[in-house]
Amino acid sequence: MSEIPTRTVEKRYRVHRKAISLIKFLIEGYDGLAVMTTRNAARGEISVFIAPGCEPIWEAIRKDLSKQVFIQHGETRISENHRLPDERL
């Protein structure tokens, strides 16, 4: 049996500021894939918090999206200590 992924990955990007809403809309269309926040709208800085196990899907979407929209990877942060919502302390 394979282990269930438990790490959430935050990837920071710089994008064209007019593309922020498009990227957010695309991410929201993939229910449970990721959550995007805008770090600085004027500079086009966003963070994408990718759900455990969904990194390959996000990378495929990002790669395709980068053909149409400027999207430059900045920094990656990994959090190992997230719990599933039904887990007790």
MOPAC internal coordinates of N, CA, C and O (Angstrom, degrees):
PM7 1SCF
backbone

  N    0.0000 0     0.00 0     0.00 0    0    0    0
  C    1.4313 1     0.00 0     0.00 0    1    0    0
  C    1.5346 1   108.85 1     0.00 0    2    1    0
  O    1.2310 1   120.38 1   -43.72 1    3    2    1
  N    1.3292 1   116.88 1   136.28 1    3    2    1
  C    1.4590 1   119.60 1  -178.53 1    5    3    2
  C    1.5266 1   110.41 1   -85.86 1    6    5    3
  O    1.2310 1   121.50 1   -25.49 1    7    6    5
  N    1.3070 1   114.74 1   154.51 1    7    6    5
  C    1.4518 1   121.21 1  -178.34 1    9    7    6
  C    1.5240 1   110.15 1   -78.94 1   10    9    7
  O    1.2310 1   120.35 1   -38.30 1   11   10    9
  N    1.3270 1   116.93 1   141.70 1   11   10    9
  C    1.4561 1   122.13 1   178.93 1   13   11   10
  C    1.5246 1   108.38 1   -78.57 1   14   13   11
  O    1.2310 1   119.79 1   -52.93 1   15   14   13
  N    1.3518 1   118.00 1   127.07 1   15   14   13
  C    1.4708 1   119.87 1   178.61 1   17   15   14
  C    1.5260 1   110.35 1   -63.85 1   18   17   15
  O    1.2310 1   120.42 1   -40.40 1   19   18   17
  N    1.3341 1   116.81 1   139.60 1   19   18   17
  C    1.4591 1   120.59 1  -178.21 1   21   19   18
  C    1.5263 1   112.99 1  -127.01 1   22   21   19
  O    1.2310 1   119.48 1  -176.64 1   23   22   21
  N    1.3032 1   118.60 1     3.36 1   23   22   21
  C    1.4578 1   119.38 1  -176.76 1   25   23   22
  C    1.5234 1   111.49 1   -97.72 1   26   25   23
  O    1.2310 1   121.14 1   -41.44 1   27   26   25
  N    1.3120 1   115.43 1   138.56 1   27   26   25
  C    1.4507 1   122.10 1   174.42 1   29   27   26
  C    1.5193 1   107.24 1  -100.75 1   30   29   27
  O    1.2310 1   120.72 1   -44.61 1   31   30   29
  N    1.3088 1   116.23 1   135.39 1   31   30   29
  C    1.4560 1   120.98 1  -177.71 1   33   31   30
  C    1.5232 1   108.87 1  -111.54 1   34   33   31
  O    1.2310 1   120.96 1   -50.65 1   35   34   33
  N    1.3275 1   115.77 1   129.35 1   35   34   33
  C    1.4605 1   120.76 1   172.95 1   37   35   34
  C    1.5160 1   107.31 1  -103.91 1   38   37   35
  O    1.2310 1   120.91 1   -56.33 1   39   38   37
  N    1.3171 1   115.86 1   123.67 1   39   38   37
  C    1.4620 1   120.82 1   175.34 1   41   39   38
  C    1.5182 1   107.70 1  -117.40 1   42   41   39
  O    1.2310 1   121.40 1   -50.81 1   43   42   41
  N    1.3128 1   114.93 1   129.19 1   43   42   41
  C    1.4623 1   121.13 1   179.84 1   45   43   42
  C    1.5220 1   108.91 1  -101.40 1   46   45   43
  O    1.2310 1   121.69 1   -40.80 1   47   46   45
  N    1.3285 1   114.36 1   139.20 1   47   46   45
  C    1.4601 1   120.79 1  -177.62 1   49   47   46
  C    1.5132 1   110.60 1  -135.47 1   50   49   47
  O    1.2310 1   121.88 1   -20.60 1   51   50   49
  N    1.3131 1   114.01 1   159.40 1   51   50   49
  C    1.4568 1   121.99 1   169.11 1   53   51   50
  C    1.5257 1   105.22 1  -115.06 1   54   53   51
  O    1.2310 1   120.79 1   -52.26 1   55   54   53
  N    1.3214 1   116.09 1   127.74 1   55   54   53
  C    1.4622 1   121.74 1  -177.02 1   57   55   54
  C    1.5184 1   108.94 1  -132.92 1   58   57   55
  O    1.2310 1   120.75 1   -14.27 1   59   58   57
  N    1.3266 1   116.17 1   165.73 1   59   58   57
  C    1.4594 1   119.20 1   172.59 1   61   59   58
  C    1.5181 1   106.81 1   -64.91 1   62   61   59
  O    1.2310 1   119.84 1   -48.90 1   63   62   61
  N    1.3153 1   117.90 1   131.10 1   63   62   61
  C    1.4681 1   120.37 1  -172.15 1   65   63   62
  C    1.5198 1   113.47 1   -60.60 1   66   65   63
  O    1.2310 1   120.15 1   152.84 1   67   66   65
  N    1.3250 1   117.32 1   -27.16 1   67   66   65
  C    1.4686 1   120.08 1   178.17 1   69   67   66
  C    1.5271 1   112.05 1   -74.39 1   70   69   67
  O    1.2310 1   120.12 1   168.41 1   71   70   69
  N    1.3272 1   117.37 1   -11.59 1   71   70   69
  C    1.4657 1   121.51 1  -179.60 1   73   71   70
  C    1.5240 1   112.84 1   -94.06 1   74   73   71
  O    1.2310 1   119.89 1   174.71 1   75   74   73
  N    1.3245 1   117.82 1    -5.29 1   75   74   73
  C    1.4651 1   120.73 1  -176.22 1   77   75   74
  C    1.5258 1   111.54 1   -57.80 1   78   77   75
  O    1.2310 1   120.01 1   131.79 1   79   78   77
  N    1.3221 1   117.59 1   -48.21 1   79   78   77
  C    1.4703 1   119.87 1  -177.77 1   81   79   78
  C    1.5291 1   111.35 1   -66.68 1   82   81   79
  O    1.2310 1   119.76 1   144.35 1   83   82   81
  N    1.3284 1   118.06 1   -35.65 1   83   82   81
  C    1.4646 1   121.36 1   177.22 1   85   83   82
  C    1.5294 1   110.62 1   -62.42 1   86   85   83
  O    1.2310 1   120.53 1   133.46 1   87   86   85
  N    1.3186 1   116.59 1   -46.54 1   87   86   85
  C    1.4607 1   120.93 1  -179.47 1   89   87   86
  C    1.5302 1   110.47 1   -62.90 1   90   89   87
  O    1.2310 1   120.59 1   135.92 1   91   90   89
  N    1.3254 1   116.48 1   -44.08 1   91   90   89
  C    1.4679 1   120.50 1   178.98 1   93   91   90
  C    1.5317 1   110.14 1   -61.69 1   94   93   91
  O    1.2310 1   120.32 1   136.92 1   95   94   93
  N    1.3168 1   116.99 1   -43.08 1   95   94   93
  C    1.4592 1   121.86 1   179.05 1   97   95   94
  C    1.5319 1   111.10 1   -61.47 1   98   97   95
  O    1.2310 1   120.11 1   136.06 1   99   98   97
  N    1.3305 1   117.39 1   -43.94 1   99   98   97
  C    1.4625 1   121.26 1   179.19 1  101   99   98
  C    1.5294 1   111.54 1   -63.12 1  102  101   99
  O    1.2310 1   120.52 1   135.57 1  103  102  101
  N    1.3247 1   116.62 1   -44.43 1  103  102  101
  C    1.4650 1   120.51 1   179.96 1  105  103  102
  C    1.5244 1   110.75 1   -62.42 1  106  105  103
  O    1.2310 1   120.40 1   136.94 1  107  106  105
  N    1.3322 1   116.84 1   -43.06 1  107  106  105
  C    1.4600 1   120.67 1  -179.82 1  109  107  106
  C    1.5277 1   112.00 1   -64.29 1  110  109  107
  O    1.2310 1   120.24 1   155.11 1  111  110  109
  N    1.3286 1   117.14 1   -24.89 1  111  110  109
  C    1.4658 1   121.38 1   177.74 1  113  111  110
  C    1.5235 1   113.39 1   -69.95 1  114  113  111
  O    1.2310 1   120.42 1   160.15 1  115  114  113
  N    1.3246 1   116.81 1   -19.85 1  115  114  113
  C    1.4623 1   122.29 1   177.29 1  117  115  114
  C    1.5226 1   107.36 1  -102.88 1  118  117  115
  O    1.2310 1   120.44 1   -97.20 1  119  118  117
  N    1.3138 1   116.76 1    82.80 1  119  118  117
  C    1.4575 1   123.26 1  -174.72 1  121  119  118
  C    1.5261 1   111.93 1   -52.42 1  122  121  119
  O    1.2310 1   120.82 1   -56.89 1  123  122  121
  N    1.3222 1   116.04 1   123.11 1  123  122  121
  C    1.4604 1   121.10 1   176.87 1  125  123  122
  C    1.5160 1   115.15 1    84.70 1  126  125  123
  O    1.2310 1   119.77 1   178.84 1  127  126  125
  N    1.3196 1   118.05 1    -1.16 1  127  126  125
  C    1.4623 1   121.41 1  -178.54 1  129  127  126
  C    1.5263 1   112.00 1   -74.03 1  130  129  127
  O    1.2310 1   120.92 1   127.82 1  131  130  129
  N    1.3194 1   115.84 1   -52.18 1  131  130  129
  C    1.4605 1   120.53 1  -173.83 1  133  131  130
  C    1.5238 1   109.72 1  -164.45 1  134  133  131
  O    1.2310 1   122.15 1   -10.06 1  135  134  133
  N    1.3305 1   113.48 1   169.94 1  135  134  133
  C    1.4581 1   121.82 1   173.96 1  137  135  134
  C    1.5172 1   106.70 1  -128.47 1  138  137  135
  O    1.2310 1   120.69 1   -43.28 1  139  138  137
  N    1.3334 1   116.29 1   136.72 1  139  138  137
  C    1.4562 1   120.46 1   179.37 1  141  139  138
  C    1.5158 1   110.01 1  -113.23 1  142  141  139
  O    1.2310 1   120.80 1   -42.15 1  143  142  141
  N    1.3168 1   116.08 1   137.85 1  143  142  141
  C    1.4551 1   121.14 1   172.23 1  145  143  142
  C    1.5203 1   108.58 1  -125.33 1  146  145  143
  O    1.2310 1   121.21 1   -29.97 1  147  146  145
  N    1.3119 1   115.29 1   150.03 1  147  146  145
  C    1.4598 1   121.23 1   177.32 1  149  147  146
  C    1.5195 1   107.86 1   -93.65 1  150  149  147
  O    1.2310 1   120.90 1   -59.20 1  151  150  149
  N    1.3060 1   115.89 1   120.80 1  151  150  149
  C    1.4631 1   120.93 1  -179.62 1  153  151  150
  C    1.5275 1   110.65 1   -85.15 1  154  153  151
  O    1.2310 1   120.36 1   137.73 1  155  154  153
  N    1.3285 1   116.92 1   -42.27 1  155  154  153
  C    1.4568 1   122.28 1   178.48 1  157  155  154
  C    1.5301 1   107.28 1  -153.46 1  158  157  155
  O    1.2310 1   120.63 1   -76.79 1  159  158  157
  N    1.3193 1   116.41 1   103.21 1  159  158  157
  C    1.4693 1   121.02 1  -175.06 1  161  159  158
  C    1.5266 1   112.05 1   -64.62 1  162  161  159
  O    1.2310 1   120.01 1   140.59 1  163  162  161
  N    1.3098 1   117.58 1   -39.41 1  163  162  161
  C    1.4614 1   121.00 1  -178.01 1  165  163  162
  C    1.5275 1   112.14 1   -62.63 1  166  165  163
  O    1.2310 1   120.86 1   145.28 1  167  166  165
  N    1.3335 1   115.97 1   -34.72 1  167  166  165
  C    1.4702 1   120.01 1   179.51 1  169  167  166
  C    1.5228 1   112.73 1   -97.75 1  170  169  167
  O    1.2310 1   119.76 1   179.22 1  171  170  169
  N    1.3282 1   118.07 1    -0.78 1  171  170  169
  C    1.4578 1   121.61 1   178.29 1  173  171  170
  C    1.5133 1   113.56 1    70.67 1  174  173  171
  O    1.2310 1   120.01 1  -145.19 1  175  174  173
  N    1.3247 1   117.59 1    34.81 1  175  174  173
  C    1.4623 1   121.55 1  -178.85 1  177  175  174
  C    1.5243 1   109.83 1   -98.42 1  178  177  175
  O    1.2310 1   121.02 1   -54.82 1  179  178  177
  N    1.3356 1   115.66 1   125.18 1  179  178  177
  C    1.4585 1   121.50 1  -179.84 1  181  179  178
  C    1.5253 1   110.01 1  -130.41 1  182  181  179
  O    1.2310 1   121.32 1   -19.76 1  183  182  181
  N    1.3268 1   115.09 1   160.24 1  183  182  181
  C    1.4610 1   122.00 1   171.04 1  185  183  182
  C    1.5161 1   107.66 1  -123.49 1  186  185  183
  O    1.2310 1   120.83 1   -43.05 1  187  186  185
  N    1.3222 1   116.02 1   136.95 1  187  186  185
  C    1.4556 1   121.96 1   175.68 1  189  187  186
  C    1.5202 1   106.53 1  -116.71 1  190  189  187
  O    1.2310 1   120.83 1   -60.62 1  191  190  189
  N    1.3397 1   116.03 1   119.38 1  191  190  189
  C    1.4620 1   122.51 1   178.63 1  193  191  190
  C    1.5237 1   107.11 1   -98.35 1  194  193  191
  O    1.2310 1   120.58 1   -71.89 1  195  194  193
  N    1.3250 1   116.49 1   108.11 1  195  194  193
  C    1.4580 1   122.62 1  -171.85 1  197  195  194
  C    1.5255 1   109.66 1   -93.37 1  198  197  195
  O    1.2310 1   120.97 1   -49.93 1  199  198  197
  N    1.3166 1   115.75 1   130.07 1  199  198  197
  C    1.4626 1   121.69 1  -179.03 1  201  199  198
  C    1.5292 1   110.72 1   -64.17 1  202  201  199
  O    1.2310 1   120.71 1   -28.55 1  203  202  201
  N    1.3346 1   116.25 1   151.45 1  203  202  201
  C    1.4684 1   120.21 1   178.86 1  205  203  202
  C    1.5297 1   112.14 1   -53.53 1  206  205  203
  O    1.2310 1   121.07 1   -50.57 1  207  206  205
  N    1.3272 1   115.55 1   129.43 1  207  206  205
  C    1.4586 1   121.47 1   177.66 1  209  207  206
  C    1.5172 1   115.23 1    84.44 1  210  209  207
  O    1.2310 1   119.97 1   176.74 1  211  210  209
  N    1.3278 1   117.66 1    -3.26 1  211  210  209
  C    1.4728 1   121.08 1  -175.55 1  213  211  210
  C    1.5233 1   113.81 1  -101.96 1  214  213  211
  O    1.2310 1   119.86 1  -173.93 1  215  214  213
  N    1.3113 1   117.88 1     6.07 1  215  214  213
  C    1.4661 1   121.02 1  -178.21 1  217  215  214
  C    1.5302 1   113.45 1   -57.84 1  218  217  215
  O    1.2310 1   118.95 1   135.50 1  219  218  217
  N    1.3424 1   119.61 1   -44.50 1  219  218  217
  C    1.4672 1   118.64 1  -179.86 1  221  219  218
  C    1.5330 1   112.96 1   -62.45 1  222  221  219
  O    1.2310 1   120.61 1   143.91 1  223  222  221
  N    1.3237 1   116.44 1   -36.09 1  223  222  221
  C    1.4704 1   120.04 1   178.89 1  225  223  222
  C    1.5229 1   109.47 1   -66.90 1  226  225  223
  O    1.2310 1   120.52 1   133.31 1  227  226  225
  N    1.3283 1   116.61 1   -46.69 1  227  226  225
  C    1.4648 1   119.86 1   179.01 1  229  227  226
  C    1.5189 1   110.90 1   -60.64 1  230  229  227
  O    1.2310 1   119.65 1   136.58 1  231  230  229
  N    1.3189 1   118.26 1   -43.42 1  231  230  229
  C    1.4655 1   120.90 1  -178.84 1  233  231  230
  C    1.5289 1   111.40 1   -62.09 1  234  233  231
  O    1.2310 1   120.14 1   142.46 1  235  234  233
  N    1.3230 1   117.35 1   -37.54 1  235  234  233
  C    1.4730 1   120.45 1   177.22 1  237  235  234
  C    1.5276 1   110.41 1   -65.52 1  238  237  235
  O    1.2310 1   120.43 1   137.70 1  239  238  237
  N    1.3273 1   116.78 1   -42.30 1  239  238  237
  C    1.4658 1   120.96 1   178.42 1  241  239  238
  C    1.5222 1   110.04 1   -65.13 1  242  241  239
  O    1.2310 1   120.46 1   133.77 1  243  242  241
  N    1.3444 1   116.73 1   -46.23 1  243  242  241
  C    1.4610 1   120.93 1  -179.76 1  245  243  242
  C    1.5172 1   112.31 1   -61.06 1  246  245  243
  O    1.2310 1   121.01 1   138.81 1  247  246  245
  N    1.3209 1   115.66 1   -41.19 1  247  246  245
  C    1.4662 1   120.14 1  -179.88 1  249  247  246
  C    1.5317 1   110.57 1   -62.70 1  250  249  247
  O    1.2310 1   120.68 1   135.53 1  251  250  249
  N    1.3280 1   116.31 1   -44.47 1  251  250  249
  C    1.4587 1   119.96 1   178.77 1  253  251  250
  C    1.5293 1   110.86 1   -67.63 1  254  253  251
  O    1.2310 1   120.30 1   138.88 1  255  254  253
  N    1.3073 1   117.04 1   -41.12 1  255  254  253
  C    1.4518 1   122.00 1   179.92 1  257  255  254
  C    1.5217 1   111.51 1   -62.86 1  258  257  255
  O    1.2310 1   120.30 1   143.91 1  259  258  257
  N    1.3268 1   117.03 1   -36.09 1  259  258  257
  C    1.4697 1   120.76 1  -177.83 1  261  259  258
  C    1.5283 1   112.62 1   -66.82 1  262  261  259
  O    1.2310 1   119.92 1   167.35 1  263  262  261
  N    1.3206 1   117.75 1   -12.65 1  263  262  261
  C    1.4586 1   121.02 1   174.71 1  265  263  262
  C    1.5287 1   111.39 1   -74.78 1  266  265  263
  O    1.2310 1   120.91 1   158.94 1  267  266  265
  N    1.3473 1   115.86 1   -21.06 1  267  266  265
  C    1.4587 1   121.14 1  -175.75 1  269  267  266
  C    1.5254 1   113.42 1  -113.22 1  270  269  267
  O    1.2310 1   120.61 1   153.43 1  271  270  269
  N    1.3374 1   116.44 1   -26.57 1  271  270  269
  C    1.4564 1   121.79 1  -172.61 1  273  271  270
  C    1.5271 1   109.07 1  -134.16 1  274  273  271
  O    1.2310 1   120.61 1   -38.82 1  275  274  273
  N    1.3317 1   116.45 1   141.18 1  275  274  273
  C    1.4624 1   120.27 1   174.94 1  277  275  274
  C    1.5173 1   108.84 1   -65.75 1  278  277  275
  O    1.2310 1   120.34 1   -57.05 1  279  278  277
  N    1.3257 1   116.96 1   122.95 1  279  278  277
  C    1.4645 1   122.28 1   177.02 1  281  279  278
  C    1.5254 1   107.86 1  -146.32 1  282  281  279
  O    1.2310 1   121.19 1   -68.58 1  283  282  281
  N    1.3289 1   115.33 1   111.42 1  283  282  281
  C    1.4653 1   121.69 1  -175.46 1  285  283  282
  C    1.5203 1   109.28 1  -113.34 1  286  285  283
  O    1.2310 1   120.89 1   -56.17 1  287  286  285
  N    1.3283 1   115.90 1   123.83 1  287  286  285
  C    1.4675 1   121.04 1  -179.94 1  289  287  286
  C    1.5104 1   109.85 1   -71.84 1  290  289  287
  O    1.2310 1   121.13 1   -42.00 1  291  290  289
  N    1.3254 1   115.44 1   138.00 1  291  290  289
  C    1.4547 1   120.32 1   178.99 1  293  291  290
  C    1.5117 1   112.71 1  -111.70 1  294  293  291
  O    1.2310 1   120.34 1   110.45 1  295  294  293
  N    1.3115 1   116.95 1   -69.55 1  295  294  293
  C    1.4617 1   121.82 1  -172.59 1  297  295  294
  C    1.5260 1   109.44 1  -138.82 1  298  297  295
  O    1.2310 1   120.84 1   -28.99 1  299  298  297
  N    1.3378 1   116.01 1   151.01 1  299  298  297
  C    1.4630 1   122.01 1   175.96 1  301  299  298
  C    1.5136 1   108.92 1  -122.89 1  302  301  299
  O    1.2310 1   121.14 1   -46.06 1  303  302  301
  N    1.3397 1   115.43 1   133.94 1  303  302  301
  C    1.4601 1   121.58 1   176.31 1  305  303  302
  C    1.5236 1   107.95 1  -127.06 1  306  305  303
  O    1.2310 1   120.67 1   -38.11 1  307  306  305
  N    1.3213 1   116.32 1   141.89 1  307  306  305
  C    1.4626 1   121.05 1  -177.99 1  309  307  306
  C    1.5191 1   109.48 1  -122.18 1  310  309  307
  O    1.2310 1   121.01 1   -46.02 1  311  310  309
  N    1.3182 1   115.68 1   133.98 1  311  310  309
  C    1.4682 1   121.30 1   176.37 1  313  311  310
  C    1.5212 1   107.73 1  -116.85 1  314  313  311
  O    1.2310 1   120.54 1   -56.97 1  315  314  313
  N    1.3068 1   116.57 1   123.03 1  315  314  313
  C    1.4637 1   122.13 1  -177.43 1  317  315  314
  C    1.5262 1   113.25 1   -96.30 1  318  317  315
  O    1.2310 1   119.42 1   171.19 1  319  318  317
  N    1.3142 1   118.72 1    -8.81 1  319  318  317
  C    1.4579 1   120.63 1  -167.45 1  321  319  318
  C    1.5238 1   114.76 1  -105.36 1  322  321  319
  O    1.2310 1   119.34 1  -152.01 1  323  322  321
  N    1.3040 1   118.86 1    27.99 1  323  322  321
  C    1.4555 1   120.78 1   178.39 1  325  323  322
  C    1.5201 1   110.28 1   -85.49 1  326  325  323
  O    1.2310 1   120.81 1   -36.74 1  327  326  325
  N    1.3141 1   116.05 1   143.26 1  327  326  325
  C    1.4576 1   121.87 1   177.50 1  329  327  326
  C    1.5126 1   109.54 1  -107.64 1  330  329  327
  O    1.2310 1   121.24 1   -25.91 1  331  330  329
  N    1.3056 1   115.24 1   154.09 1  331  330  329
  C    1.4471 1   120.38 1   170.75 1  333  331  330
  C    1.5251 1   107.44 1   -70.27 1  334  333  331
  O    1.2310 1   118.91 1   -30.10 1  335  334  333
  N    1.3461 1   119.68 1   149.90 1  335  334  333
  C    1.4562 1   121.28 1  -174.40 1  337  335  334
  C    1.5322 1   114.94 1   -57.15 1  338  337  335
  O    1.2310 1   119.05 1   151.71 1  339  338  337
  N    1.3198 1   119.41 1   -28.29 1  339  338  337
  C    1.4588 1   120.57 1  -176.76 1  341  339  338
  C    1.5311 1   113.86 1   -90.52 1  342  341  339
  O    1.2310 1   119.70 1  -179.15 1  343  342  341
  N    1.3147 1   118.18 1     0.85 1  343  342  341
  C    1.4574 1   120.61 1  -179.44 1  345  343  342
  C    1.5259 1   110.16 1   -79.75 1  346  345  343
  O    1.2310 1   120.73 1   -41.58 1  347  346  345
  N    1.3040 1   116.21 1   138.42 1  347  346  345
  C    1.4627 1   122.36 1   179.94 1  349  347  346
  C    1.5300 1   109.72 1   -92.86 1  350  349  347
  O    1.2310 1   121.21 1   -23.65 1  351  350  349
  N    1.3072 1   115.29 1   156.35 1  351  350  349
  C    1.4686 1   120.34 1   177.39 1  353  351  350
  C    1.5048 1   112.11 1   -68.55 1  354  353  351
  O    1.2310 1   120.10 1   180.00 1  355  354  353

